[in-house]
Each structure stands twice: as C-alpha cells, then as structure tokens.
Amino acid sequence: MNKQRRSRIAEALELISEAREILEEVRDEEQESYDNLPEGLQAAERGEQMQENVDNLEEFIGYLEETGSLEEM
C-alpha cells in the first residue's frame, strides 16, 4: 500500500476514534440516567428502552474497536 492510502486510512481511523469517544460519552450519560431512575421506572418501558440504548451503544462501540486491525496495514 502506498503512502497516500496509508495516510487516508490513518485519517479515517482518527475519525473513527473520535466517533467512538462520542458514543462512549453518550453511553455513559445514558447509563448514569438509567442508574438514577427509581427501581420501578428502571423496570418500566422507559427504563428498559434506556438499557437497550446502552446495550446498542456498547455493540456499536465494539464494532468501531474492531477497526483497529486496519492499523496493521
């Protein structure tokens, strides 16, 4: 791979890293909001949706973390 393509990959990886950091912040905020709900609301539809949001964000973050293998190119 030539230098220009490696440079473009490095740029993309930096953007992915920034996106991952934003998603981690949002996940942490959503988890904190969920944790601050009374137990009754945690078990209600609202709380279940919040926990599902946290789980989905975790999954997306995991996908972004897998892009680290591009650094080996």
Biopython code that builds the backbone (N, CA, C, O; Angstrom):
import numpy as np
from Bio.PDB.StructureBuilder import StructureBuilder

atoms = [
    (1, "MET", "N", (0.859, -1.169, 0.000)),
    (1, "MET", "CA", (0.000, 0.000, 0.000)),
    (1, "MET", "C", (0.905, 1.231, 0.000)),
    (1, "MET", "O", (1.913, 1.288, 0.704)),
    (2, "ASN", "N", (0.519, 2.195, -0.798)),
    (2, "ASN", "CA", (1.369, 3.378, -0.879)),
    (2, "ASN", "C", (1.110, 4.341, 0.282)),
    (2, "ASN", "O", (0.175, 4.182, 1.067)),
    (3, "LYS", "N", (1.971, 5.330, 0.349)),
    (3, "LYS", "CA", (1.933, 6.285, 1.461)),
    (3, "LYS", "C", (0.618, 7.064, 1.510)),
    (3, "LYS", "O", (0.085, 7.306, 2.593)),
    (4, "GLN", "N", (0.092, 7.455, 0.355)),
    (4, "GLN", "CA", (-1.148, 8.230, 0.310)),
    (4, "GLN", "C", (-2.314, 7.416, 0.872)),
    (4, "GLN", "O", (-3.115, 7.949, 1.640)),
    (5, "ARG", "N", (-2.424, 6.152, 0.510)),
    (5, "ARG", "CA", (-3.522, 5.329, 1.020)),
    (5, "ARG", "C", (-3.370, 5.074, 2.508)),
    (5, "ARG", "O", (-4.358, 5.082, 3.242)),
    (6, "ARG", "N", (-2.149, 4.847, 2.961)),
    (6, "ARG", "CA", (-1.924, 4.665, 4.406)),
    (6, "ARG", "C", (-2.315, 5.925, 5.166)),
    (6, "ARG", "O", (-2.867, 5.853, 6.264)),
    (7, "SER", "N", (-2.028, 7.067, 4.576)),
    (7, "SER", "CA", (-2.379, 8.341, 5.202)),
    (7, "SER", "C", (-3.898, 8.492, 5.291)),
    (7, "SER", "O", (-4.417, 8.962, 6.303)),
    (8, "ARG", "N", (-4.606, 8.099, 4.242)),
    (8, "ARG", "CA", (-6.072, 8.180, 4.251)),
    (8, "ARG", "C", (-6.658, 7.234, 5.288)),
    (8, "ARG", "O", (-7.633, 7.570, 5.960)),
    (9, "ILE", "N", (-6.063, 6.048, 5.419)),
    (9, "ILE", "CA", (-6.527, 5.103, 6.440)),
    (9, "ILE", "C", (-6.291, 5.681, 7.823)),
    (9, "ILE", "O", (-7.154, 5.576, 8.695)),
    (10, "ALA", "N", (-5.134, 6.288, 8.034)),
    (10, "ALA", "CA", (-4.837, 6.902, 9.333)),
    (10, "ALA", "C", (-5.854, 8.000, 9.651)),
    (10, "ALA", "O", (-6.298, 8.131, 10.792)),
    (11, "GLU", "N", (-6.216, 8.778, 8.644)),
    (11, "GLU", "CA", (-7.209, 9.837, 8.836)),
    (11, "GLU", "C", (-8.569, 9.231, 9.206)),
    (11, "GLU", "O", (-9.242, 9.710, 10.119)),
    (12, "ALA", "N", (-8.960, 8.186, 8.497)),
    (12, "ALA", "CA", (-10.235, 7.521, 8.790)),
    (12, "ALA", "C", (-10.227, 6.937, 10.194)),
    (12, "ALA", "O", (-11.223, 7.036, 10.911)),
    (13, "LEU", "N", (-9.123, 6.334, 10.592)),
    (13, "LEU", "CA", (-9.030, 5.755, 11.932)),
    (13, "LEU", "C", (-9.150, 6.820, 13.010)),
    (13, "LEU", "O", (-9.724, 6.571, 14.070)),
    (14, "GLU", "N", (-8.615, 7.997, 12.748)),
    (14, "GLU", "CA", (-8.726, 9.104, 13.705)),
    (14, "GLU", "C", (-10.186, 9.529, 13.847)),
    (14, "GLU", "O", (-10.657, 9.784, 14.955)),
    (15, "LEU", "N", (-10.894, 9.604, 12.733)),
    (15, "LEU", "CA", (-12.319, 9.964, 12.776)),
    (15, "LEU", "C", (-13.123, 8.886, 13.494)),
    (15, "LEU", "O", (-14.033, 9.201, 14.261)),
    (16, "ILE", "N", (-12.799, 7.639, 13.257)),
    (16, "ILE", "CA", (-13.474, 6.541, 13.944)),
    (16, "ILE", "C", (-13.218, 6.619, 15.440)),
    (16, "ILE", "O", (-14.118, 6.381, 16.246)),
    (17, "SER", "N", (-12.003, 6.949, 15.803)),
    (17, "SER", "CA", (-11.658, 7.079, 17.220)),
    (17, "SER", "C", (-12.463, 8.204, 17.870)),
    (17, "SER", "O", (-12.943, 8.060, 18.995)),
    (18, "GLU", "N", (-12.607, 9.312, 17.167)),
    (18, "GLU", "CA", (-13.400, 10.423, 17.687)),
    (18, "GLU", "C", (-14.864, 10.018, 17.838)),
    (18, "GLU", "O", (-15.505, 10.341, 18.839)),
    (19, "ALA", "N", (-15.385, 9.313, 16.845)),
    (19, "ALA", "CA", (-16.778, 8.854, 16.918)),
    (19, "ALA", "C", (-16.960, 7.902, 18.088)),
    (19, "ALA", "O", (-17.963, 7.971, 18.798)),
    (20, "ARG", "N", (-15.994, 7.013, 18.291)),
    (20, "ARG", "CA", (-16.080, 6.069, 19.413)),
    (20, "ARG", "C", (-16.107, 6.807, 20.740)),
    (20, "ARG", "O", (-16.877, 6.453, 21.632)),
    (21, "GLU", "N", (-15.277, 7.827, 20.878)),
    (21, "GLU", "CA", (-15.247, 8.603, 22.121)),
    (21, "GLU", "C", (-16.593, 9.275, 22.376)),
    (21, "GLU", "O", (-17.066, 9.303, 23.512)),
    (22, "ILE", "N", (-17.216, 9.820, 21.323)),
    (22, "ILE", "CA", (-18.525, 10.465, 21.472)),
    (22, "ILE", "C", (-19.554, 9.431, 21.905)),
    (22, "ILE", "O", (-20.338, 9.679, 22.821)),
    (23, "LEU", "N", (-19.556, 8.273, 21.252)),
    (23, "LEU", "CA", (-20.509, 7.222, 21.607)),
    (23, "LEU", "C", (-20.298, 6.733, 23.037)),
    (23, "LEU", "O", (-21.264, 6.435, 23.740)),
    (24, "GLU", "N", (-19.044, 6.649, 23.469)),
    (24, "GLU", "CA", (-18.764, 6.238, 24.844)),
    (24, "GLU", "C", (-19.313, 7.250, 25.837)),
    (24, "GLU", "O", (-19.856, 6.873, 26.875)),
    (25, "GLU", "N", (-19.173, 8.542, 25.519)),
    (25, "GLU", "CA", (-19.709, 9.585, 26.398)),
    (25, "GLU", "C", (-21.225, 9.490, 26.486)),
    (25, "GLU", "O", (-21.797, 9.563, 27.574)),
    (26, "VAL", "N", (-21.876, 9.326, 25.332)),
    (26, "VAL", "CA", (-23.339, 9.225, 25.310)),
    (26, "VAL", "C", (-23.780, 7.972, 26.065)),
    (26, "VAL", "O", (-24.745, 8.017, 26.827)),
    (27, "ARG", "N", (-23.082, 6.859, 25.859)),
    (27, "ARG", "CA", (-23.408, 5.621, 26.574)),
    (27, "ARG", "C", (-23.310, 5.829, 28.080)),
    (27, "ARG", "O", (-24.198, 5.424, 28.830)),
    (28, "ASP", "N", (-22.230, 6.461, 28.516)),
    (28, "ASP", "CA", (-22.043, 6.705, 29.947)),
    (28, "ASP", "C", (-23.142, 7.605, 30.510)),
    (28, "ASP", "O", (-23.630, 7.377, 31.617)),
    (29, "GLU", "N", (-23.531, 8.631, 29.742)),
    (29, "GLU", "CA", (-24.595, 9.525, 30.192)),
    (29, "GLU", "C", (-25.923, 8.787, 30.281)),
    (29, "GLU", "O", (-26.681, 8.970, 31.234)),
    (30, "GLU", "N", (-26.204, 7.947, 29.278)),
    (30, "GLU", "CA", (-27.457, 7.187, 29.282)),
    (30, "GLU", "C", (-27.464, 6.186, 30.440)),
    (30, "GLU", "O", (-28.491, 5.992, 31.090)),
    (31, "GLN", "N", (-26.313, 5.553, 30.695)),
    (31, "GLN", "CA", (-26.225, 4.601, 31.797)),
    (31, "GLN", "C", (-26.416, 5.306, 33.137)),
    (31, "GLN", "O", (-27.081, 4.784, 34.033)),
    (32, "GLU", "N", (-25.834, 6.485, 33.266)),
    (32, "GLU", "CA", (-25.989, 7.246, 34.504)),
    (32, "GLU", "C", (-27.451, 7.657, 34.708)),
    (32, "GLU", "O", (-27.970, 7.593, 35.822)),
    (33, "SER", "N", (-28.102, 8.074, 33.636)),
    (33, "SER", "CA", (-29.525, 8.435, 33.728)),
    (33, "SER", "C", (-30.350, 7.232, 34.146)),
    (33, "SER", "O", (-31.242, 7.342, 34.988)),
    (34, "TYR", "N", (-30.052, 6.088, 33.559)),
    (34, "TYR", "CA", (-30.762, 4.860, 33.916)),
    (34, "TYR", "C", (-30.530, 4.519, 35.383)),
    (34, "TYR", "O", (-31.470, 4.208, 36.114)),
    (35, "ASP", "N", (-29.264, 4.581, 35.808)),
    (35, "ASP", "CA", (-28.922, 4.244, 37.189)),
    (35, "ASP", "C", (-29.605, 5.160, 38.192)),
    (35, "ASP", "O", (-29.867, 4.754, 39.325)),
    (36, "ASN", "N", (-29.898, 6.400, 37.786)),
    (36, "ASN", "CA", (-30.528, 7.363, 38.678)),
    (36, "ASN", "C", (-32.053, 7.243, 38.723)),
    (36, "ASN", "O", (-32.709, 7.911, 39.523)),
    (37, "LEU", "N", (-32.611, 6.393, 37.865)),
    (37, "LEU", "CA", (-34.060, 6.172, 37.902)),
    (37, "LEU", "C", (-34.419, 5.332, 39.121)),
    (37, "LEU", "O", (-33.641, 4.471, 39.534)),
    (38, "PRO", "N", (-35.582, 5.577, 39.696)),
    (38, "PRO", "CA", (-36.060, 4.679, 40.748)),
    (38, "PRO", "C", (-36.233, 3.270, 40.155)),
    (38, "PRO", "O", (-36.472, 3.116, 38.957)),
    (39, "GLU", "N", (-36.109, 2.263, 41.000)),
    (39, "GLU", "CA", (-36.191, 0.881, 40.534)),
    (39, "GLU", "C", (-37.463, 0.599, 39.760)),
    (39, "GLU", "O", (-37.441, -0.137, 38.774)),
    (40, "GLY", "N", (-38.568, 1.176, 40.194)),
    (40, "GLY", "CA", (-39.834, 0.961, 39.498)),
    (40, "GLY", "C", (-39.802, 1.445, 38.060)),
    (40, "GLY", "O", (-40.362, 0.807, 37.169)),
    (41, "LEU", "N", (-39.143, 2.577, 37.835)),
    (41, "LEU", "CA", (-39.037, 3.106, 36.475)),
    (41, "LEU", "C", (-38.004, 2.343, 35.655)),
    (41, "LEU", "O", (-38.142, 2.238, 34.436)),
    (42, "GLN", "N", (-36.969, 1.808, 36.307)),
    (42, "GLN", "CA", (-35.987, 1.002, 35.582)),
    (42, "GLN", "C", (-36.653, -0.220, 34.956)),
    (42, "GLN", "O", (-36.295, -0.636, 33.854)),
    (43, "ALA", "N", (-37.620, -0.788, 35.663)),
    (43, "ALA", "CA", (-38.308, -1.982, 35.174)),
    (43, "ALA", "C", (-39.436, -1.635, 34.202)),
    (43, "ALA", "O", (-39.976, -2.522, 33.542)),
    (44, "ALA", "N", (-39.795, -0.359, 34.109)),
    (44, "ALA", "CA", (-40.864, 0.069, 33.207)),
    (44, "ALA", "C", (-40.318, 0.215, 31.787)),
    (44, "ALA", "O", (-39.119, 0.072, 31.546)),
    (45, "GLU", "N", (-41.208, 0.497, 30.875)),
    (45, "GLU", "CA", (-40.835, 0.614, 29.454)),
    (45, "GLU", "C", (-39.716, 1.635, 29.238)),
    (45, "GLU", "O", (-38.785, 1.398, 28.469)),
    (46, "ARG", "N", (-39.821, 2.760, 29.921)),
    (46, "ARG", "CA", (-38.795, 3.809, 29.775)),
    (46, "ARG", "C", (-37.422, 3.293, 30.180)),
    (46, "ARG", "O", (-36.446, 3.485, 29.455)),
    (47, "GLY", "N", (-37.344, 2.653, 31.309)),
    (47, "GLY", "CA", (-36.071, 2.121, 31.782)),
    (47, "GLY", "C", (-35.538, 1.022, 30.880)),
    (47, "GLY", "O", (-34.338, 0.952, 30.616)),
    (48, "GLU", "N", (-36.431, 0.167, 30.410)),
    (48, "GLU", "CA", (-36.000, -0.898, 29.507)),
    (48, "GLU", "C", (-35.439, -0.322, 28.209)),
    (48, "GLU", "O", (-34.458, -0.832, 27.669)),
    (49, "GLN", "N", (-36.072, 0.753, 27.709)),
    (49, "GLN", "CA", (-35.577, 1.398, 26.484)),
    (49, "GLN", "C", (-34.211, 2.022, 26.722)),
    (49, "GLN", "O", (-33.330, 1.943, 25.865)),
    (50, "MET", "N", (-34.035, 2.638, 27.874)),
    (50, "MET", "CA", (-32.739, 3.242, 28.194)),
    (50, "MET", "C", (-31.658, 2.167, 28.258)),
    (50, "MET", "O", (-30.552, 2.367, 27.755)),
    (51, "GLN", "N", (-31.971, 1.032, 28.873)),
    (51, "GLN", "CA", (-30.983, -0.040, 28.966)),
    (51, "GLN", "C", (-30.691, -0.621, 27.583)),
    (51, "GLN", "O", (-29.555, -0.995, 27.289)),
    (52, "GLU", "N", (-31.702, -0.694, 26.748)),
    (52, "GLU", "CA", (-31.495, -1.164, 25.375)),
    (52, "GLU", "C", (-30.600, -0.187, 24.615)),
    (52, "GLU", "O", (-29.752, -0.607, 23.828)),
    (53, "ASN", "N", (-30.783, 1.108, 24.846)),
    (53, "ASN", "CA", (-29.918, 2.114, 24.227)),
    (53, "ASN", "C", (-28.468, 1.905, 24.637)),
    (53, "ASN", "O", (-27.565, 1.961, 23.803)),
    (54, "VAL", "N", (-28.254, 1.667, 25.909)),
    (54, "VAL", "CA", (-26.900, 1.434, 26.417)),
    (54, "VAL", "C", (-26.305, 0.182, 25.751)),
    (54, "VAL", "O", (-25.152, 0.186, 25.320)),
    (55, "ASP", "N", (-27.094, -0.863, 25.676)),
    (55, "ASP", "CA", (-26.617, -2.106, 25.059)),
    (55, "ASP", "C", (-26.273, -1.900, 23.583)),
    (55, "ASP", "O", (-25.253, -2.398, 23.106)),
    (56, "ASN", "N", (-27.122, -1.166, 22.864)),
    (56, "ASN", "CA", (-26.858, -0.889, 21.453)),
    (56, "ASN", "C", (-25.599, -0.063, 21.266)),
    (56, "ASN", "O", (-24.798, -0.328, 20.370)),
    (57, "LEU", "N", (-25.431, 0.936, 22.114)),
    (57, "LEU", "CA", (-24.220, 1.750, 22.035)),
    (57, "LEU", "C", (-22.981, 0.907, 22.302)),
    (57, "LEU", "O", (-21.959, 1.073, 21.637)),
    (58, "GLU", "N", (-23.068, 0.003, 23.273)),
    (58, "GLU", "CA", (-21.945, -0.902, 23.552)),
    (58, "GLU", "C", (-21.602, -1.724, 22.310)),
    (58, "GLU", "O", (-20.430, -1.909, 21.981)),
    (59, "GLU", "N", (-22.618, -2.204, 21.638)),
    (59, "GLU", "CA", (-22.408, -3.007, 20.438)),
    (59, "GLU", "C", (-21.729, -2.182, 19.348)),
    (59, "GLU", "O", (-20.768, -2.642, 18.730)),
    (60, "PHE", "N", (-22.220, -0.975, 19.111)),
    (60, "PHE", "CA", (-21.627, -0.100, 18.093)),
    (60, "PHE", "C", (-20.179, 0.232, 18.439)),
    (60, "PHE", "O", (-19.314, 0.239, 17.563)),
    (61, "ILE", "N", (-19.920, 0.504, 19.697)),
    (61, "ILE", "CA", (-18.556, 0.810, 20.137)),
    (61, "ILE", "C", (-17.650, -0.392, 19.869)),
    (61, "ILE", "O", (-16.507, -0.235, 19.439)),
    (62, "GLY", "N", (-18.166, -1.577, 20.123)),
    (62, "GLY", "CA", (-17.392, -2.783, 19.845)),
    (62, "GLY", "C", (-17.033, -2.901, 18.372)),
    (62, "GLY", "O", (-15.911, -3.279, 18.033)),
    (63, "TYR", "N", (-17.981, -2.580, 17.495)),
    (63, "TYR", "CA", (-17.693, -2.620, 16.060)),
    (63, "TYR", "C", (-16.589, -1.629, 15.700)),
    (63, "TYR", "O", (-15.695, -1.934, 14.910)),
    (64, "LEU", "N", (-16.667, -0.449, 16.289)),
    (64, "LEU", "CA", (-15.645, 0.557, 15.994)),
    (64, "LEU", "C", (-14.282, 0.137, 16.522)),
    (64, "LEU", "O", (-13.260, 0.431, 15.902)),
    (65, "GLU", "N", (-14.257, -0.541, 17.646)),
    (65, "GLU", "CA", (-12.987, -1.004, 18.196)),
    (65, "GLU", "C", (-12.341, -2.044, 17.291)),
    (65, "GLU", "O", (-11.116, -2.164, 17.259)),
    (66, "GLU", "N", (-13.153, -2.794, 16.557)),
    (66, "GLU", "CA", (-12.618, -3.808, 15.653)),
    (66, "GLU", "C", (-11.863, -3.196, 14.476)),
    (66, "GLU", "O", (-11.087, -3.887, 13.816)),
    (67, "THR", "N", (-12.078, -1.923, 14.207)),
    (67, "THR", "CA", (-11.383, -1.288, 13.090)),
    (67, "THR", "C", (-9.894, -1.111, 13.378)),
    (67, "THR", "O", (-9.132, -0.744, 12.484)),
    (68, "GLY", "N", (-9.479, -1.363, 14.597)),
    (68, "GLY", "CA", (-8.069, -1.252, 14.945)),
    (68, "GLY", "C", (-7.190, -2.139, 14.093)),
    (68, "GLY", "O", (-6.002, -1.855, 13.938)),
    (69, "SER", "N", (-7.736, -3.204, 13.538)),
    (69, "SER", "CA", (-6.939, -4.092, 12.704)),
    (69, "SER", "C", (-6.480, -3.404, 11.423)),
    (69, "SER", "O", (-5.542, -3.871, 10.776)),
    (70, "LEU", "N", (-7.128, -2.295, 11.046)),
    (70, "LEU", "CA", (-6.688, -1.545, 9.875)),
    (70, "LEU", "C", (-5.321, -0.915, 10.099)),
    (70, "LEU", "O", (-4.591, -0.665, 9.140)),
    (71, "GLU", "N", (-4.971, -0.661, 11.335)),
    (71, "GLU", "CA", (-3.675, -0.055, 11.634)),
    (71, "GLU", "C", (-2.525, -0.952, 11.221)),
    (71, "GLU", "O", (-1.409, -0.475, 11.015)),
    (72, "GLU", "N", (-2.782, -2.237, 11.100)),
    (72, "GLU", "CA", (-1.739, -3.191, 10.761)),
    (72, "GLU", "C", (-1.407, -3.169, 9.266)),
    (72, "GLU", "O", (-0.433, -3.791, 8.841)),
    (73, "MET", "N", (-2.203, -2.464, 8.473)),
    (73, "MET", "CA", (-1.978, -2.447, 7.026)),
    (73, "MET", "C", (-0.765, -1.634, 6.661)),
    (73, "MET", "O", (-0.433, -1.516, 5.481)),
]
sb = StructureBuilder()
sb.init_structure("model")
sb.init_model(0)
sb.init_chain("A")
sb.init_seg("    ")
for serial, (resi, resn, name, xyz) in enumerate(atoms, 1):
    if name == "N":
        sb.init_residue(resn, " ", resi, " ")
    sb.init_atom(name, np.array(xyz, "f"), 0.0, 1.0, " ", f" {name:<3s}", serial, name[0])
structure = sb.get_structure()
